[in-house]
């Protein structure tokens, strides 16, 4: 879920000679940067377990709770590319500190929120801060390390990203059952302060790491605006359709606006002198296919987290802590799937691995279509959920490696940003779509624990159908063959 340059390359200036030693405090700096990145990734999933309690305390219905999740991922994903450009324009360190300051302040505001509107606004601000901070942090990592140490650092960075999403749901249960849901956000404050003080102190006089690398370059603000408006209007239209139907003007007008914004984005990128996205890169079939697969995989996984949290707490009446513990085997499954994927893709290639991954995702989702209030969670929910998560952990690596395949060094940063954007926007769209399908099942009241379970069945059926479609068309989306062993290690989200 992070902005990660997926392939580590040796420095052109050190080819054929010993690599520079790197910054003397580089490993301490890596620890702080990874800790900050962990916050950003965990905040995508940590909120899921807290949603029912937040809804009860702040009087938010299913639509409002959908926005609590999607506001963060929407702004995070939409502004990632602009964040990378800002890091070049104002300097990596300045961009990192500015983004971290915004994120930390927004975390305080989220925890202090007395109403739904304030919480959604604060979550949006968190996304803005994350979009500025994440690419700057990644740029600092690549600048701090050289040669073999860079590959090690990138491996640690990727592992932290995967752990953040898995551990987030567990932390959510602990905080909600303990000090309260507010600490889902307040925990970011001490971490943010340590990074804010520690990173510049450890960097010392390394001004080359802080100075702008793209001074004088213009920022494509109109491109960023239209790129944010398109998915934002799409999510808004879907949320409104959940309550009023697709024939309501406040549903279909935003959906039309989303299409027009997407068209406007393409038009802007064709005409602006320094576009946010060079559209010619979309001629790379592997990049487009990998990004689409990433969008689908992220949407399916975060939507499943969203649904399962509500099912466990609204239907089975689990506590937040018990709900978090149910996610433990799911977290392990994601990690195992991602670990196995690098070996499977290298041996079998993208297409068969991708097809099998989404087929297993469809099977896992299908196993979740008959949930009711009398199910045993360990025999009915966990097997299907763990299978789905194992398969999607594999799909993430498959999508990332496919997207980065065969790209030149100068295209790596942009392509990495596009894959990361697909990941975050997939999460936002997945939750918006699935909450529209689940409908009233996401409301906590009603006539007892059995009320509205049909919505969960319909939503997981939609997940199964989506996964089956992606599995069927995987040959059209993913490239043939296997990764080039000489291309270097590839980092997964």
Sine and cosine of phi, psi and omega as CSV:
sin_phi,cos_phi,sin_psi,cos_psi,sin_omega,cos_omega
0.00,0.00,0.09,1.00,-0.08,-1.00
-0.96,-0.28,0.27,-0.96,0.04,-1.00
-0.99,0.12,0.99,-0.16,-0.15,-0.99
-0.82,-0.57,0.82,-0.57,0.16,-0.99
-0.95,0.32,0.92,-0.40,-0.30,-0.95
-0.95,0.32,-0.34,0.94,-0.05,-1.00
-0.82,-0.57,0.76,-0.65,0.04,-1.00
-1.00,0.01,0.75,-0.67,0.01,-1.00
-0.87,-0.49,0.52,-0.86,0.12,-0.99
-0.95,0.31,0.45,-0.89,-0.04,-1.00
-0.95,0.32,0.72,-0.70,-0.04,-1.00
-0.89,0.46,-0.48,0.88,-0.05,-1.00
-0.98,0.19,-0.20,0.98,-0.05,-1.00
-0.93,-0.37,0.11,0.99,-0.03,-1.00
-0.89,0.45,0.81,-0.59,0.04,-1.00
1.00,0.10,0.05,1.00,0.02,-1.00
-0.63,-0.77,0.15,-0.99,-0.02,-1.00
-0.90,0.43,0.67,-0.74,0.00,-1.00
-0.95,0.31,0.52,-0.85,0.07,-1.00
-0.85,0.52,0.44,-0.90,-0.07,-1.00
-0.94,0.34,-0.44,0.90,-0.06,-1.00
1.00,0.01,0.05,-1.00,-0.04,-1.00
-0.92,0.40,0.65,-0.76,-0.04,-1.00
-0.89,0.46,-0.45,0.89,0.01,-1.00
-0.96,-0.27,0.43,0.90,-0.15,-0.99
-0.88,0.47,-0.59,0.81,-0.04,-1.00
-0.96,0.28,-0.58,0.82,0.10,-0.99
-0.92,0.40,-0.65,0.76,0.04,-1.00
-0.90,0.43,-0.64,0.77,0.03,-1.00
-0.87,0.49,-0.64,0.77,0.03,-1.00
-0.86,0.51,-0.72,0.70,0.00,-1.00
-0.93,0.38,-0.66,0.75,0.00,-1.00
-0.91,0.41,-0.64,0.77,0.04,-1.00
-0.92,0.39,-0.59,0.80,0.04,-1.00
-0.89,0.45,-0.68,0.74,0.04,-1.00
-0.91,0.42,-0.68,0.74,0.01,-1.00
-0.91,0.42,-0.59,0.81,0.04,-1.00
-0.84,0.55,-0.65,0.76,0.03,-1.00
-0.85,0.52,-0.73,0.68,-0.07,-1.00
-0.88,0.48,-0.69,0.72,-0.06,-1.00
-0.96,0.29,-0.67,0.74,0.00,-1.00
-0.88,0.47,-0.52,0.86,-0.04,-1.00
-0.93,0.36,-0.23,0.97,0.09,-1.00
-0.96,0.29,-0.64,0.77,-0.11,-0.99
-0.96,-0.28,-0.41,0.91,-0.07,-1.00
-0.87,0.49,-0.46,0.89,-0.07,-1.00
-0.95,0.30,-0.41,0.91,-0.13,-0.99
-0.87,0.50,-0.72,0.70,-0.02,-1.00
-0.93,0.37,-0.46,0.89,-0.05,-1.00
-0.99,0.12,-0.23,0.97,-0.15,-0.99
-0.84,0.55,-0.76,0.65,-0.01,-1.00
-0.85,0.52,-0.64,0.77,0.02,-1.00
-0.93,0.37,-0.67,0.75,0.05,-1.00
-0.88,0.48,-0.69,0.72,0.01,-1.00
-0.86,0.50,-0.65,0.76,0.01,-1.00
-0.93,0.37,-0.69,0.72,-0.07,-1.00
-0.95,0.31,-0.60,0.80,-0.08,-1.00
-0.97,-0.22,0.04,1.00,0.04,-1.00
0.93,0.37,0.58,0.81,-0.01,-1.00
-1.00,-0.09,0.70,-0.71,0.09,-1.00
-1.00,0.03,-0.13,-0.99,-0.04,-1.00
-0.86,0.52,-0.62,0.78,0.01,-1.00
-0.91,0.42,-0.69,0.72,0.01,-1.00
-0.90,0.44,-0.64,0.76,0.01,-1.00
-0.93,0.37,-0.52,0.85,0.09,-1.00
-0.87,0.50,-0.67,0.74,0.01,-1.00
-0.93,0.38,-0.52,0.86,0.04,-1.00
-0.87,0.50,-0.60,0.80,0.04,-1.00
-0.98,0.18,-0.77,0.64,-0.18,-0.98
-0.97,0.26,-0.46,0.89,-0.01,-1.00
-0.85,0.52,-0.66,0.75,-0.02,-1.00
-0.93,0.38,-0.81,0.59,-0.06,-1.00
-0.93,0.38,-0.50,0.86,0.00,-1.00
-0.90,0.43,-0.77,0.63,0.00,-1.00
-0.95,0.30,-0.58,0.81,0.06,-1.00
-0.85,0.52,-0.79,0.61,-0.05,-1.00
-0.94,0.34,-0.67,0.74,-0.09,-1.00
-0.92,0.38,-0.52,0.85,-0.11,-0.99
-0.98,-0.22,0.08,1.00,-0.02,-1.00
-0.86,0.51,-0.72,0.69,-0.04,-1.00
-0.91,0.42,-0.65,0.76,0.07,-1.00
-0.90,0.43,-0.61,0.79,0.04,-1.00
-0.87,0.50,-0.64,0.77,0.06,-1.00
-0.90,0.44,-0.65,0.76,0.05,-1.00
-0.91,0.41,-0.64,0.77,0.02,-1.00
-0.90,0.43,-0.58,0.81,0.05,-1.00
-0.88,0.47,-0.59,0.81,0.07,-1.00
-0.94,0.34,-0.62,0.79,-0.13,-0.99
-0.97,0.25,-0.65,0.76,-0.09,-1.00
-0.94,-0.33,-0.12,0.99,-0.02,-1.00
0.96,-0.28,0.61,-0.79,-0.07,-1.00
-0.87,0.49,-0.71,0.71,-0.05,-1.00
-0.92,0.38,-0.70,0.71,0.01,-1.00
-0.87,0.49,-0.69,0.72,0.00,-1.00
-0.90,0.44,-0.67,0.74,0.01,-1.00
-0.88,0.48,-0.75,0.67,-0.03,-1.00
-0.92,0.39,-0.62,0.79,0.03,-1.00
-0.90,0.43,-0.73,0.69,0.01,-1.00
-0.89,0.45,-0.67,0.75,0.00,-1.00
-0.92,0.40,-0.60,0.80,0.05,-1.00
-0.89,0.45,-0.73,0.69,0.03,-1.00
-0.88,0.47,-0.71,0.70,-0.03,-1.00
-0.89,0.46,-0.70,0.72,-0.03,-1.00
-0.92,0.40,-0.70,0.72,0.04,-1.00
-0.89,0.46,-0.65,0.76,0.02,-1.00
-0.92,0.39,-0.51,0.86,0.07,-1.00
-0.91,0.41,-0.64,0.76,0.07,-1.00
-0.88,0.47,-0.71,0.70,0.00,-1.00
-0.89,0.46,-0.60,0.80,0.02,-1.00
-0.90,0.44,-0.70,0.71,-0.01,-1.00
-0.93,0.37,-0.46,0.89,-0.01,-1.00
-1.00,0.00,-0.05,1.00,-0.09,-1.00
-0.83,0.55,0.79,-0.62,0.02,-1.00
-0.98,-0.19,-0.06,1.00,-0.01,-1.00
-0.45,-0.89,0.25,-0.97,-0.04,-1.00
-0.89,0.45,-0.65,0.76,-0.02,-1.00
-0.88,0.48,-0.68,0.74,0.01,-1.00
-0.91,0.40,-0.64,0.77,0.00,-1.00
-0.91,0.42,-0.69,0.72,0.00,-1.00
-0.91,0.42,-0.65,0.76,0.04,-1.00
-0.90,0.44,-0.67,0.74,0.01,-1.00
-0.92,0.39,-0.62,0.79,0.06,-1.00
-0.90,0.44,-0.60,0.80,0.07,-1.00
-0.88,0.47,-0.69,0.73,0.02,-1.00
-0.90,0.43,-0.59,0.81,0.10,-0.99
-0.85,0.53,-0.68,0.73,0.01,-1.00
-0.89,0.45,-0.64,0.77,0.04,-1.00
-0.89,0.46,-0.73,0.69,0.02,-1.00
-0.88,0.47,-0.66,0.75,0.01,-1.00
-0.90,0.44,-0.63,0.77,-0.01,-1.00
-0.91,0.41,-0.51,0.86,0.04,-1.00
-0.99,0.15,-0.61,0.79,-0.11,-0.99
-0.98,0.21,-0.68,0.74,-0.16,-0.99
-0.88,0.48,-0.79,0.61,0.02,-1.00
-0.90,0.43,-0.53,0.85,0.04,-1.00
-0.92,0.39,-0.65,0.76,0.04,-1.00
-0.89,0.45,-0.66,0.75,0.02,-1.00
-0.91,0.42,-0.62,0.78,0.04,-1.00
-0.91,0.42,-0.60,0.80,0.06,-1.00
-0.90,0.44,-0.66,0.75,0.01,-1.00
-0.87,0.48,-0.73,0.68,-0.03,-1.00
-0.93,0.37,-0.45,0.89,0.03,-1.00
-0.99,0.16,-0.47,0.88,-0.05,-1.00
-0.97,0.24,-0.47,0.88,-0.13,-0.99
-0.90,-0.44,0.46,-0.89,0.03,-1.00
-0.67,-0.74,0.40,-0.92,0.10,-0.99
0.86,0.51,-0.60,-0.80,-0.05,-1.00
-0.86,0.51,-0.54,0.84,0.01,-1.00
-0.88,0.47,-0.51,0.86,0.00,-1.00
-0.91,0.41,-0.67,0.75,0.03,-1.00
-0.89,0.47,-0.65,0.76,0.04,-1.00
-0.89,0.45,-0.69,0.72,-0.02,-1.00
-0.89,0.45,-0.67,0.75,0.01,-1.00
-0.92,0.40,-0.57,0.83,0.06,-1.00
-0.90,0.43,-0.67,0.74,0.06,-1.00
-0.90,0.44,-0.68,0.74,0.01,-1.00
-0.86,0.51,-0.71,0.70,0.00,-1.00
-0.91,0.42,-0.65,0.76,0.01,-1.00
-0.90,0.44,-0.62,0.79,0.03,-1.00
-0.90,0.45,-0.65,0.76,0.02,-1.00
-0.87,0.49,-0.71,0.70,0.02,-1.00
-0.91,0.41,-0.65,0.76,-0.01,-1.00
-0.92,0.40,-0.57,0.82,-0.03,-1.00
-0.87,0.50,-0.72,0.70,-0.02,-1.00
-0.93,0.37,-0.57,0.82,-0.02,-1.00
-0.97,0.26,-0.68,0.73,-0.05,-1.00
-0.97,0.26,-0.41,0.91,-0.05,-1.00
-0.81,0.59,-0.71,0.70,-0.03,-1.00
-0.92,0.39,-0.54,0.84,0.04,-1.00
-0.93,0.36,-0.69,0.72,0.03,-1.00
-0.89,0.46,-0.61,0.79,0.02,-1.00
-0.84,0.54,-0.70,0.72,0.02,-1.00
-0.90,0.43,-0.65,0.76,0.00,-1.00
-0.90,0.44,-0.72,0.69,-0.06,-1.00
-0.94,0.34,-0.68,0.73,-0.04,-1.00
-0.91,0.42,-0.64,0.77,0.00,-1.00
-0.98,0.22,-0.31,0.95,-0.01,-1.00
-0.98,-0.19,-0.97,-0.26,-0.09,-1.00
-0.94,0.33,-0.29,0.96,0.02,-1.00
0.83,-0.56,0.31,-0.95,-0.08,-1.00
-0.89,0.46,-0.41,0.91,0.00,-1.00
-0.85,0.53,-0.49,0.87,-0.05,-1.00
-0.97,0.24,-0.18,0.98,0.20,-0.98
-0.85,0.52,-0.52,0.85,0.01,-1.00
-0.99,-0.17,-0.65,0.76,-0.06,-1.00
-0.89,0.46,-0.47,0.88,-0.01,-1.00
-0.88,0.47,-0.39,0.92,0.02,-1.00
-0.94,0.33,-0.39,0.92,-0.13,-0.99
-0.92,0.40,-0.81,0.59,0.03,-1.00
-0.89,0.46,-0.60,0.80,0.04,-1.00
-0.90,0.44,-0.70,0.72,0.01,-1.00
-0.89,0.45,-0.66,0.75,-0.01,-1.00
-0.91,0.41,-0.65,0.76,0.04,-1.00
-0.88,0.48,-0.70,0.72,0.00,-1.00
-0.93,0.36,-0.63,0.77,0.01,-1.00
-0.88,0.48,-0.62,0.78,-0.01,-1.00
-1.00,0.07,-0.61,0.79,-0.13,-0.99
-0.97,0.24,-0.65,0.76,-0.08,-1.00
-0.89,0.45,-0.80,0.60,0.02,-1.00
-0.91,0.42,-0.53,0.85,0.02,-1.00
-0.91,0.41,-0.67,0.74,-0.01,-1.00
-0.96,0.29,-0.54,0.84,0.03,-1.00
-0.91,0.42,-0.55,0.83,0.04,-1.00
0.88,0.48,-0.81,-0.58,-0.07,-1.00
-1.00,-0.06,0.30,0.95,0.00,-1.00
-0.97,0.22,0.93,0.36,-0.07,-1.00
-0.93,0.38,-0.38,0.92,0.02,-1.00
-0.90,0.44,-0.44,0.90,0.03,-1.00
-0.99,0.15,-0.28,0.96,-0.04,-1.00
-0.98,-0.22,-0.34,0.94,-0.10,-1.00
-0.97,0.25,0.49,-0.87,0.02,-1.00
-0.89,0.45,0.63,-0.77,0.07,-1.00
-0.97,-0.25,-0.18,0.98,-0.01,-1.00
-0.79,-0.62,0.62,0.78,-0.02,-1.00
-0.87,0.49,0.66,-0.75,0.01,-1.00
1.00,-0.04,-0.21,0.98,0.02,-1.00
-0.99,0.16,0.61,-0.79,-0.01,-1.00
-0.99,0.15,0.42,-0.91,0.03,-1.00
-0.97,-0.22,0.75,-0.66,-0.02,-1.00
-0.99,0.10,0.97,0.25,-0.05,-1.00
-0.93,0.37,-0.59,0.81,0.02,-1.00
-0.92,0.39,-0.61,0.79,0.07,-1.00
-0.89,0.46,-0.68,0.74,0.03,-1.00
-0.90,0.43,-0.62,0.78,-0.01,-1.00
-0.90,0.43,-0.74,0.67,-0.02,-1.00
-0.94,0.35,-0.55,0.83,0.04,-1.00
-0.92,0.39,-0.53,0.85,0.05,-1.00
-0.98,0.20,-0.62,0.79,-0.06,-1.00
-0.92,0.40,-0.62,0.78,-0.08,-1.00
-0.87,0.49,-0.85,0.53,0.03,-1.00
-0.93,0.36,-0.50,0.87,0.02,-1.00
-0.89,0.46,-0.72,0.69,0.04,-1.00
-0.92,0.39,-0.57,0.82,0.03,-1.00
-0.89,0.45,-0.73,0.68,0.02,-1.00
-0.89,0.45,-0.68,0.73,0.00,-1.00
-0.87,0.49,-0.70,0.72,0.01,-1.00
-0.89,0.46,-0.65,0.76,0.01,-1.00
-0.92,0.39,-0.65,0.76,0.01,-1.00
-0.91,0.42,-0.66,0.75,0.03,-1.00
-0.92,0.39,-0.60,0.80,0.03,-1.00
-0.90,0.44,-0.51,0.86,0.03,-1.00
-0.86,0.51,-0.62,0.78,-0.07,-1.00
-1.00,-0.05,-0.51,0.86,-0.16,-0.99
-0.84,-0.55,-0.08,1.00,-0.04,-1.00
1.00,0.02,0.40,-0.92,-0.06,-1.00
-0.95,0.30,-0.27,0.96,0.01,-1.00
-1.00,0.09,-0.09,1.00,0.03,-1.00
-0.97,0.25,0.68,-0.73,-0.01,-1.00
-0.83,0.56,-0.60,0.80,-0.02,-1.00
-0.97,0.25,0.01,1.00,0.13,-0.99
-0.97,-0.25,-0.79,0.61,-0.11,-0.99
-0.98,0.20,-0.46,0.89,0.05,-1.00
-0.90,0.44,-0.72,0.70,0.09,-1.00
-0.88,0.47,-0.56,0.83,0.02,-1.00
-0.91,0.41,-0.64,0.76,0.09,-1.00
-0.90,0.43,-0.66,0.75,0.04,-1.00
-0.87,0.49,-0.56,0.83,0.03,-1.00
-0.90,0.44,-0.68,0.73,0.03,-1.00
-0.90,0.44,-0.71,0.70,0.00,-1.00
-0.90,0.44,-0.60,0.80,0.03,-1.00
-0.91,0.40,-0.62,0.79,0.04,-1.00
-0.91,0.42,-0.66,0.75,0.05,-1.00
-0.90,0.44,-0.67,0.74,0.02,-1.00
-0.89,0.46,-0.61,0.79,0.03,-1.00
-0.87,0.49,-0.72,0.70,0.02,-1.00
-0.88,0.47,-0.68,0.73,0.00,-1.00
-0.89,0.46,-0.67,0.74,0.01,-1.00
-0.90,0.44,-0.70,0.71,-0.05,-1.00
-0.91,0.41,-0.46,0.89,0.03,-1.00
-0.96,0.27,-0.45,0.89,-0.15,-0.99
-0.97,-0.25,-0.47,0.88,-0.09,-1.00
-0.95,0.32,0.52,-0.86,-0.08,-1.00
-0.93,0.37,-0.67,0.74,0.03,-1.00
-0.83,-0.56,1.00,0.09,-0.10,-0.99
-0.93,0.36,0.42,-0.91,0.10,-1.00
-0.90,0.44,-0.63,0.78,0.01,-1.00
-0.75,-0.66,0.85,-0.53,0.12,-0.99
-0.97,0.25,0.94,-0.34,-0.15,-0.99
-0.88,0.47,-0.36,0.93,-0.01,-1.00
-0.88,0.47,-0.39,0.92,-0.02,-1.00
-0.92,0.40,-0.37,0.93,0.02,-1.00
-0.96,0.27,-0.09,1.00,0.13,-0.99
-0.95,0.32,-0.27,0.96,0.05,-1.00
-0.98,0.21,0.96,-0.28,-0.04,-1.00
-0.87,0.50,-0.62,0.78,-0.03,-1.00
-0.91,0.42,-0.60,0.80,0.02,-1.00
-0.93,0.38,-0.72,0.69,0.01,-1.00
-0.89,0.46,-0.73,0.68,-0.01,-1.00
-0.89,0.46,-0.71,0.71,0.01,-1.00
-0.89,0.45,-0.62,0.78,0.01,-1.00
-0.92,0.39,-0.64,0.77,0.03,-1.00
-0.91,0.41,-0.68,0.73,0.03,-1.00
-0.89,0.45,-0.64,0.77,0.05,-1.00
-0.89,0.46,-0.68,0.73,0.04,-1.00
-0.84,0.54,-0.73,0.69,-0.02,-1.00
-0.92,0.39,-0.70,0.71,-0.04,-1.00
-0.90,0.44,-0.70,0.71,0.01,-1.00
-0.90,0.43,-0.69,0.72,0.01,-1.00
-0.87,0.50,-0.68,0.73,-0.01,-1.00
-0.92,0.39,-0.66,0.75,-0.05,-1.00
-0.94,0.35,-0.77,0.64,-0.04,-1.00
-0.92,0.38,-0.57,0.82,0.08,-1.00
-0.89,0.46,-0.63,0.78,0.02,-1.00
-0.92,0.38,-0.62,0.78,0.10,-0.99
-0.86,0.51,-0.73,0.68,-0.03,-1.00
-0.86,0.51,-0.77,0.64,-0.03,-1.00
-0.91,0.42,-0.71,0.70,-0.08,-1.00
-0.90,0.43,-0.60,0.80,0.02,-1.00
-0.89,0.46,-0.70,0.72,0.02,-1.00
-0.93,0.38,-0.64,0.77,0.01,-1.00
-0.89,0.46,-0.72,0.69,-0.04,-1.00
-0.90,0.43,-0.64,0.77,-0.10,-1.00
-1.00,-0.01,-0.53,0.85,-0.02,-1.00
-1.00,0.01,-0.64,0.77,-0.08,-1.00
-1.00,-0.03,-0.78,0.63,-0.02,-1.00
-1.00,0.06,-0.14,0.99,0.04,-1.00
0.87,0.48,0.59,0.81,0.08,-1.00
-0.96,0.29,0.49,-0.87,0.15,-0.99
-0.96,0.29,0.25,-0.97,0.02,-1.00
-0.89,0.46,-0.62,0.78,-0.01,-1.00
-0.91,0.41,-0.70,0.71,0.01,-1.00
-0.91,0.42,-0.59,0.81,0.06,-1.00
-0.89,0.46,-0.70,0.72,0.03,-1.00
-0.87,0.50,-0.62,0.79,0.00,-1.00
-0.93,0.37,-0.53,0.85,0.06,-1.00
-0.89,0.46,-0.49,0.87,-0.01,-1.00
-0.97,0.23,-0.15,0.99,-0.04,-1.00
-0.86,0.51,-0.79,0.62,0.04,-1.00
-0.89,0.45,-0.46,0.89,0.06,-1.00
-0.92,0.39,-0.68,0.73,0.04,-1.00
-0.88,0.47,-0.67,0.75,0.04,-1.00
-0.89,0.45,-0.65,0.76,-0.01,-1.00
-0.89,0.45,-0.66,0.75,0.03,-1.00
-0.87,0.49,-0.71,0.70,-0.02,-1.00
-0.90,0.44,-0.69,0.72,0.01,-1.00
-0.90,0.43,-0.65,0.76,0.01,-1.00
-0.89,0.46,-0.68,0.73,0.01,-1.00
-0.92,0.40,-0.62,0.78,0.00,-1.00
-0.92,0.40,-0.68,0.73,-0.02,-1.00
-0.94,0.34,-0.48,0.88,-0.12,-0.99
-0.88,0.47,-0.65,0.76,-0.05,-1.00
-0.87,0.49,-0.60,0.80,0.03,-1.00
-0.97,0.25,-0.65,0.76,-0.03,-1.00
-0.92,0.40,-0.68,0.73,0.00,-1.00
-0.90,0.43,-0.65,0.76,0.00,-1.00
-0.90,0.43,-0.53,0.85,-0.05,-1.00
-1.00,-0.01,-0.64,0.76,-0.14,-0.99
-0.96,-0.28,-0.42,0.91,-0.04,-1.00
0.98,-0.18,0.20,-0.98,-0.11,-0.99
-0.94,0.33,-0.71,0.70,-0.14,-0.99
-0.89,0.46,-0.79,0.61,0.00,-1.00
-0.90,0.44,-0.62,0.78,0.00,-1.00
-0.92,0.40,-0.69,0.73,0.03,-1.00
-0.89,0.45,-0.68,0.73,-0.01,-1.00
-0.90,0.44,-0.70,0.71,0.01,-1.00
-0.92,0.40,-0.65,0.76,-0.02,-1.00
-0.86,0.50,-0.73,0.69,-0.03,-1.00
-0.97,0.23,-0.44,0.90,0.12,-0.99
-0.91,0.42,-0.71,0.71,0.05,-1.00
-0.91,0.41,-0.56,0.83,0.09,-1.00
-0.88,0.48,-0.69,0.72,0.02,-1.00
-0.89,0.46,-0.66,0.75,0.03,-1.00
-0.90,0.44,-0.71,0.70,0.02,-1.00
-0.87,0.50,-0.70,0.72,0.02,-1.00
-0.91,0.41,-0.61,0.79,0.01,-1.00
-0.89,0.45,-0.57,0.82,0.04,-1.00
-0.91,0.40,-0.30,0.95,-0.04,-1.00
-0.99,-0.13,0.12,0.99,-0.09,-1.00
-1.00,0.04,-0.01,1.00,-0.02,-1.00
-0.83,-0.55,0.61,0.80,0.01,-1.00
-0.98,0.21,0.62,-0.79,0.13,-0.99
-0.55,-0.83,-0.11,-0.99,-0.10,-0.99
-0.96,0.26,-0.18,0.98,-0.06,-1.00
-0.97,-0.25,0.10,1.00,-0.03,-1.00
-0.94,0.34,0.53,-0.85,0.24,-0.97
-1.00,0.06,0.84,-0.54,-0.11,-0.99
-0.88,0.47,-0.56,0.83,-0.09,-1.00
-0.98,0.18,-0.34,0.94,0.03,-1.00
-0.96,-0.28,-0.35,0.94,-0.07,-1.00
-0.95,-0.31,-0.71,0.71,-0.06,-1.00
-1.00,0.02,-0.79,0.61,-0.15,-0.99
-0.87,0.49,-0.69,0.72,-0.02,-1.00
-0.85,0.53,-0.74,0.67,0.01,-1.00
-0.92,0.39,-0.66,0.75,-0.01,-1.00
-0.91,0.41,-0.66,0.75,0.01,-1.00
-0.92,0.38,-0.64,0.77,0.04,-1.00
-0.89,0.45,-0.72,0.70,0.05,-1.00
-0.85,0.53,-0.70,0.72,-0.05,-1.00
-0.94,0.34,-0.65,0.76,0.07,-1.00
-0.85,0.53,-0.72,0.69,-0.03,-1.00
-0.92,0.40,-0.65,0.76,-0.02,-1.00
-0.96,0.30,-0.50,0.87,0.14,-0.99
-0.86,0.51,-0.63,0.78,0.08,-1.00
-0.93,0.38,-0.66,0.75,-0.04,-1.00
-0.90,0.44,-0.57,0.82,0.02,-1.00
-0.86,0.51,-0.74,0.68,-0.01,-1.00
-0.93,0.38,-0.65,0.76,0.03,-1.00
-0.87,0.50,-0.71,0.71,-0.01,-1.00
-0.91,0.41,-0.69,0.72,-0.05,-1.00
-0.91,0.42,-0.74,0.67,-0.02,-1.00
-0.91,0.41,-0.59,0.81,0.03,-1.00
-0.91,0.41,-0.69,0.73,-0.04,-1.00
-0.89,0.45,-0.57,0.82,-0.07,-1.00
-1.00,0.00,-0.05,1.00,-0.10,-0.99
-0.90,0.43,0.79,-0.61,0.15,-0.99
0.96,0.29,0.19,0.98,-0.01,-1.00
-0.99,0.14,0.51,-0.86,0.08,-1.00
-0.96,0.28,0.31,-0.95,-0.05,-1.00
-0.85,0.52,-0.63,0.78,-0.06,-1.00
-0.95,0.32,-0.29,0.96,0.02,-1.00
-1.00,-0.04,-0.15,0.99,-0.12,-0.99
-0.89,0.46,-0.69,0.72,-0.04,-1.00
-0.88,0.47,-0.73,0.68,0.01,-1.00
-0.90,0.44,-0.71,0.71,-0.02,-1.00
-0.90,0.45,-0.65,0.76,0.05,-1.00
-0.87,0.49,-0.67,0.74,0.04,-1.00
-0.89,0.46,-0.62,0.79,0.01,-1.00
-0.92,0.40,-0.65,0.76,0.03,-1.00
-0.92,0.40,-0.67,0.74,0.04,-1.00
-0.90,0.44,-0.65,0.76,0.06,-1.00
-0.88,0.48,-0.68,0.74,0.03,-1.00
-0.87,0.49,-0.62,0.79,0.00,-1.00
-0.90,0.44,-0.75,0.66,-0.05,-1.00
-0.94,0.34,-0.68,0.74,0.00,-1.00
-0.93,0.36,-0.54,0.84,0.08,-1.00
-0.87,0.49,-0.65,0.76,0.04,-1.00
-0.89,0.46,-0.70,0.71,-0.01,-1.00
-0.90,0.44,-0.74,0.68,-0.04,-1.00
-0.94,0.35,-0.60,0.80,0.01,-1.00
-0.88,0.48,-0.71,0.70,0.01,-1.00
-0.92,0.39,-0.64,0.77,-0.01,-1.00
-0.90,0.44,-0.71,0.70,-0.02,-1.00
-0.91,0.41,-0.72,0.69,-0.10,-0.99
-0.94,0.34,-0.54,0.84,0.04,-1.00
-0.94,0.34,-0.52,0.85,0.08,-1.00
-0.91,0.42,-0.65,0.76,-0.01,-1.00
-0.96,0.29,-0.69,0.73,-0.04,-1.00
-0.92,0.38,-0.54,0.84,0.10,-1.00
0.84,0.54,-0.80,-0.60,-0.14,-0.99
-0.92,0.39,-0.25,0.97,0.02,-1.00
-0.90,0.43,-0.31,0.95,0.01,-1.00
-0.99,0.11,-0.14,0.99,0.03,-1.00
-0.99,0.11,0.64,-0.77,-0.13,-0.99
-1.00,0.10,-0.27,0.96,-0.07,-1.00
-1.00,0.06,-0.54,-0.84,0.08,-1.00
0.99,-0.17,-0.21,-0.98,-0.14,-0.99
-1.00,-0.01,0.81,0.58,0.09,-1.00
0.99,-0.12,-0.07,-1.00,-0.14,-0.99
-0.93,0.37,-0.37,0.93,-0.06,-1.00
-1.00,0.03,-0.03,1.00,-0.08,-1.00
-0.93,0.38,0.78,-0.63,0.21,-0.98
0.96,0.28,0.32,0.95,-0.02,-1.00
-0.94,0.35,-0.32,0.95,0.04,-1.00
-0.87,0.49,-0.50,0.87,0.04,-1.00
-0.90,0.44,-0.61,0.79,0.06,-1.00
-0.91,0.41,-0.66,0.75,0.03,-1.00
-0.87,0.50,-0.71,0.70,0.00,-1.00
-0.89,0.45,-0.65,0.76,-0.03,-1.00
-0.92,0.39,-0.70,0.72,0.02,-1.00
-0.94,0.35,-0.50,0.86,0.12,-0.99
-0.89,0.46,-0.67,0.74,0.05,-1.00
-0.88,0.47,-0.63,0.78,0.05,-1.00
-0.89,0.46,-0.69,0.73,-0.01,-1.00
-0.89,0.45,-0.68,0.73,0.00,-1.00
-0.91,0.42,-0.69,0.72,0.02,-1.00
-0.86,0.50,-0.72,0.69,0.01,-1.00
-0.89,0.45,-0.64,0.77,0.01,-1.00
-0.90,0.43,-0.63,0.77,0.03,-1.00
-0.90,0.43,-0.71,0.71,0.01,-1.00
-0.89,0.46,-0.63,0.78,0.04,-1.00
-0.89,0.46,-0.64,0.77,-0.05,-1.00
-0.94,0.34,-0.59,0.81,-0.05,-1.00
-0.99,-0.17,0.18,0.98,-0.02,-1.00
-0.85,0.53,-0.56,0.83,0.01,-1.00
-0.90,0.43,-0.44,0.90,0.02,-1.00
-1.00,0.08,-0.40,0.92,-0.07,-1.00
-1.00,-0.04,-0.64,0.77,-0.11,-0.99
-0.99,-0.16,0.51,-0.86,-0.01,-1.00
-0.96,0.28,0.40,-0.92,0.11,-0.99
-0.97,0.24,0.31,-0.95,0.08,-1.00
1.00,0.03,-0.24,-0.97,-0.07,-1.00
-0.78,-0.62,0.26,-0.97,0.02,-1.00
-0.89,0.46,0.49,-0.87,0.08,-1.00
-0.97,0.26,0.88,-0.48,-0.04,-1.00
-0.86,0.51,-0.41,0.91,-0.03,-1.00
-1.00,0.07,-0.01,1.00,-0.06,-1.00
-0.97,0.22,-0.34,0.94,0.01,-1.00
0.96,-0.29,0.18,-0.98,-0.01,-1.00
-0.92,0.39,0.59,-0.81,-0.02,-1.00
-0.91,-0.42,0.76,-0.65,-0.07,-1.00
-1.00,-0.06,0.70,-0.71,0.04,-1.00
-0.99,-0.12,0.36,-0.93,0.05,-1.00
-0.99,0.16,0.00,0.00,0.00,0.00
